[in-house]
């Protein structure tokens, strides 16, 4: 478990905002595990 990951992600976002970087926030999820499988809920 990494407890400082949120801080690192937030800092990376701050740095990107600072330099004026933008993102379209467009992406397509690619599921790999069908929800119909019995072990998917565990």
Buried (B, 14 or more C-beta within 10 A) or exposed (E): EEEEEEEEEEEEEEEEEEEEEEEEEEEEEEEEEEEEEEEEEE
